[in-house]
Every structure is written in structure tokens, then in C-alpha cells.
Amino acid sequence: MSRQTNRRDFIKNSAAAGAGLWVVGSTPSLYSKSANEKVNVAIIGVGGRGEEHVKSIPHAGGEIVALCDVDDRSLDKAASNHPKAKKFNDFRKMLDECHKEIDAVVVATPDHTHAIAASAAMKLGKHTYCEKPLTHSIHEARHLTELAAKTKVATQMGNQGHSEDNSRRIVEIVRSGAIGKVHEIHAWTNRPIWPQGKDRPTEQDTPPDWLHWDLWIGPAPMRPFVSNPVRKVKGKDGKERDEEEKIYHPFAWRGWWDFGTGALGDMACHVLDCSFWALDLKYPTSVEAQGEPRKPESAPSWEIIKYEFPARGEMPPLALTWYDGGKKPPVELFEGAEVKEGGSLIVGEKGKIYIPDDYGRRHIFLPKESFKDFKNPPESIPRSPGHHKDFIEACKNPERKACSDFSYAGPLTEMVLLGVVAYRVGKKIEWDGPNMRATNCPEAEQFIKPHYRDGWSL
């Protein structure tokens, strides 16, 4: 059973259904399903991260009824395991034709189409799971947050570490005061592991028959398709080998501002999740970025970004520093512990919590001798049944929220993407969070709320 939206009203309210301008006048009534009843799910983007959703949704209690991808190879591979699911290249056509059959939608496309696909689904009353970062811009994150509150559909962002038992334990420890008041956070990643810091290619190739390039571009400025060339590279052993140089599809889009959000956007919703959650960070007051000389269209190969947060209730002002591209916090902060390739360090007045991975799966107290007799505080945060199952259960019960729903994921994404804006404008930003405005930097507006290509709209 699915939320029902009259097809004739849907098309009437779509200013241009074929162009993706979705405007639904009212939200369909909420419904609930029995514990054993399947939730009918459509997945938009079934390659890359989407492959995991294609595998996990059925185990979580979802029934895949539609699959959508602009790459026919990925689409056919996913469909081979779900032969009853309908196949589409254009998610707008999928929602038009199948909306009566769909209860929930999973969005796992490149960043630049997250918000438009998610918004279209939510306006049809469909529960929506969207990969991280939730959106490509701050304005889009705010839009989805507000739309989720209005439509009251179940939502979940794909920062899977938020469902880890240990991430909850870390939040409980910090909130208990075990490490004292926190004034400082450091977070880092080994990304990018794709090309960044480049000029846009000047080549132009014909897209292969299996790739629907105009749909892949979607709301972004049109860019010519460029094949991934094979080049000779010399390995550590001194021998040459052929290696494919990634340009756009299917992986390297993350490094281009038109389509991705760089290493920061790709990983910070994971790495910063525990800190954001435990310390109620929300809106910073200022953000400043440094890195390699700026390229107008590509994220940098490394950067360091400094966020300043105000006092929050009894919690003091806090400084957060992000590092990527091989940069790391000063080794002296780690009390002799090995600094892993990615992680975070929460520095309190009584001690530190070192999280030596991206997802909060484990933690180390520093200095270790100060916490050798430490006992965990009582559990105060419910444990998750699993990130996908949590979402499916929220779809079945309108009284239940998924753990990383858009009321949480939207503000987290806004905070992360403000670092992208600071890097792109090249100056310190003084930030008015509630109004989404850089008070000292009007030129930031173009990155806060970018324009879409004709025919695409929220």
C-alpha cells in the first residue's frame, strides 16, 4: 500500500513534469503499516553508494519496486537482482509513472541532484532517504529541513555512523562531563582519493550509448562529456602501467564544484557527526579556510578550515578545525597515540576523546592513565536497529523518527557546507545562521544559493 496522489492532479500541479518542476498543493495523509508489511522503495542512483542500498533495503524490510540510474550498465546490474522492479533513467519520469506504487525513495546520486530528487519525492508524500552530504548547497539543506517538517514524511541521511552503538556511547560520555567542558575539536580525513585542484578539461568526447549525459548533468551547468583517458604511470617499483584517469563519471565528480563538494562535503558529515551531536553545534559564528591556490571549478587537493561556535547554554564557545588532503592536527595533541588517516579529537578541560576512524566505531581516552578506572555513564540514547532498518521502521510508523532525520541532518550539512563557501570566497565569513547570510561577504550568496540550469528547480 502506498500514499495515494491522484495522477491527474500531480501532472496539473507540475508546471513542467518533464522538466522536473514539481509542485504539489497538499501533503497526502500519513499512514502506517503493520510490522510485517513491506515498504515499497524506489532507488535513484544504483551504482557506487547506490549498490549498498540495493543490497541493504530488502534486508531492512523494504521491497524494491523501481530503479533509476543514468548509467544503463549500473541500472541493468541492479535490475538483474530485482527483475520485478521497473527501470528508469529519469527520476522525474519514474515519480510521474510510479508514484502510486512507491512508499519511499532512496537518493544516491551525485551531490548536485540530491536536493531536487529528494524534494520531488517529499512533495509527493514519499518517505525519503538521501545520501550524505544531504545537499549540494546550504540553501538546499534548509529547504529539505523545512520541507520534511511540513510534509511529515520519514527521512534519513546516509551518515551510517550515526547508527553505531559506539557513536552513541561517545555522545553520552561527552554529555556526562567526563572530559569536562569542550573548547576545541580537531577532525581530519585522508580524502580526496580522487582528483582535485585541477582546471576543467578542454577535451570534448561523445558520450557512450549507455550514459544519458544530459540527465547526469541535471541542474548543473552543461559541461561536455570527457572520457576517462588511459595514461602511462610509473609505480613504486619503477615499472610503467596503464591507469585510467578519472574525470567526471562515475567517481571523480566529487572534486568538481558543479557536481560535488570536495573532501569536506564528502566526509565531514561522517567524521564530525559525534562532535556535532554531542555538543549541539548547529550554526558557527565565523568560518575561515586556507589551502592550495584556488581553482574556480575544482575543490583543492588540501585545505584547513576553522569554525568558531558561540556558547550554547552551559557549553562554552568552541573552535573546530578541519583538515584534509594529508593535513593533520599537531601530533602533540595525541599524547603519544598514533594519528590515523582519518578521525577526530574532542579536547576537554579534563581529558580528550580520540575517535580514530570516520564513523565513531571506537574511541580512546587521552591521557590513557587518567581514565583507566573510567566507568561508562548509563545509556541515555536508544540504540539503533541499523541505519536502513531504522528508516524503514520510521516509514511504517508516523510517530517514529529515524535517527539522522532531516531535522538533524539538514543543520549538520549546512555547517559542513559553510566551509566549502568559505574556501570558495577566499576570506573569513561572519555567519548569520538563521538567515543563511554572510554578513561581511555578499559575494558568498552565489555559493549559498546557486542557480539551476533551465528546466530544473526545487
Number of C-alpha atoms within 10 A of each C-alpha: 14 17 20 16 17 11 14 9 11 19 16 14 15 18 13 14 18 15 15 24 18 27 19 19 12 12 17 18 12 16 13 16 15 10 10 8 13 18 26 21 27 33 26 28 25 27 24 14 15 21 17 12 25 25 13 15 22 18 12 20 20 24 21 26 21 25 27 29 27 24 22 18 14 19 22 17 13 22 20 10 11 17 13 11 18 15 21 18 20 19 26 20 16 19 24 18 11 14 23 16 17 26 26 30 26 30 31 27 24 25 25 26 22 24 24 24 25 27 22 23 27 25 21 27 28 32 29 29 28 27 22 25 30 32 31 28 29 24 19 24 26 20 16 24 20 15 18 24 13 13 19 20 27 28 31 29 29 25 22 20 22 24 24 18 18 18 24 23 23 24 20 19 19 23 16 14 14 20 20 16 20 21 17 18 22 22 26 30 25 18 21 22 13 16 22 24 19 16 11 13 11 7 9 11 10 10 14 11 9 12 18 16 19 15 15 21 20 21 22 19 13 13 13 16 20 17 18 16 11 12 11 12 13 11 9 7 6 8 9 12 11 11 13 12 15 17 22 17 17 13 15 20 23 28 28 24 21 20 24 23 28 28 27 27 25 22 25 26 28 21 26 24 24 26 22 17 19 17 18 15 21 20 20 23 15 21 26 22 23 19 17 12 11 17 16 15 17 24 28 26 23 22 20 22 22 20 23 20 19 16 13 13 8 7 15 15 17 19 18 21 21 25 26 26 20 15 15 22 18 9 11 8 16 17 11 10 15 9 17 14 16 21 24 30 26 23 20 18 13 14 19 27 23 25 25 23 18 23 25 29 18 16 19 15 19 22 18 14 9 11 15 9 8 10 9 12 14 10 11 10 11 10 15 16 14 17 22 25 19 19 29 27 23 22 27 22 16 15 11 13 20 23 23 24 22 28 20 17 27 27 21 25 26 26 23 25 27 29 25 25 26 24 23 22 20 15 16 21 26 18 20 15 18 8 8 17 16 23 13 13 15 11 12 21 15 12 20 21 14 16 13 14 13 11 13 18 17 17
